Amino acid sequence: MLSHISTHSIASALRLSLQNMHREIITAQQETVSGQMADPGLALGAGNGKRISLLGDAQRLSSILETNKLASSRLTITQDAIGQAKTQIEAMMSSLTAAIGGDNNPSVVANSARTALQDVTAVLNTTHGGDYVFAGINTDARPITDYAGSAMQVAVDAAFTSYFGFTKNDPAAQAITAASMKTFIDNQIEPLFLGAGWSSMSTASDDGIRSRITKTQSVETSVSANEMGFRKATYAAVIAAEFFSGNLGGAARSAVAKKSLGLVGNAAADLGDLQSRVGFLQQQVGDATDRIRLQSERLTSLGDDLSAVDPYEAATKLNMLLTQIETSYQITKRVQNLSLMNYL
């Protein structure tokens, strides 16, 4: 049969060969550049399951690393914010100390306390990535209401009027004794801040955000605005701002200053403890991140080793294929020039 030796049959065979070599070149180029098998499933067969398992474990660890990154960032912001709150309430100390000795203008104490209150409120409403840092698990809700005009301020004013029978601006307030003022604050005002009344000012959750920092360990990586240190700081600032701006006499103001100063000291100590707790969490997250990163890198390396190719062998194969294609092009050109017309 002439078809077996025809130029058309030869040319078709060469075309098929070239197509196959082009496919092999694409594969060889990919393997040369990446150092990995172009089709691990085909090359490794059943052994590819182990590779997929190793890389899957590495990917899961990478997800934990991302979680740790967010947790670490949140803890850093929390640590800085606690430090700011501590500094702001401690700034009240000098004016309160002077007030105890009767050497300070009441408006100076009130203004200092009002500034500290506003600053602490701003700190507790700190956001990170659109979430409120001190809101506990209620991250989308502003945790602390501004005191001015709030239900808490209404409650404080109402408690004073109910207890003494007149407002703090009434001239009769001048006659309030230190003992009466102390009893009033301890029994009527304190429950509003250190007891159930705090809920009128805070929407924060006591439950914090828990983050899984390793495959088997999870920790709480947030701090709530309901921590006693913050509540004492707010309490101290409120009583100083409220009762140094009223018509109280020197004895009653001195009692307020002593109470507020004691609260500031306790709040500073509580916030110091809170900073230590956050620092310990930062250390835990950092150590876990280091371990997870090493494990992830090791698993990735083991998975990649299973599908790795010899770069020298891949480059040699690529060069050989290129040479074969050049030779095929030359043969194809000669075959296409074969024609009976050349011999007639």
Secondary structure, DSSP 8 states (H G I E B T S, - for coil): -GGGT-HHHHHHHHHHHHHHHHHHHHHHHHHHHHSB-S-HHHHHGGGHHHHHHHHHHHHHHHHHHHHHHHHHHHHHHHHHHHHHHHHHHHTTHHHHHHHHTT-S-HHHHHHHHHHHHHHHHHHHT-EETTEETTBTT-TTS--B--STTSHHHHHHHHHHHHHHSS-TTSGGGGG--HHHHHHHIIIIIHHHHHSGGGGGTB---SS--EEE-SSS-EEE---BTTSHHHHHHHHHHHHHHHHTSSS--HHHHHHHHHHHHHHHHHHHHHHHHHHHHHHHHHHHHHHHHHHHHHHHHHHHHHHHHHTB--HHHHHHHHHHHHHHHHHHHHHHHHHHH--GGGG-
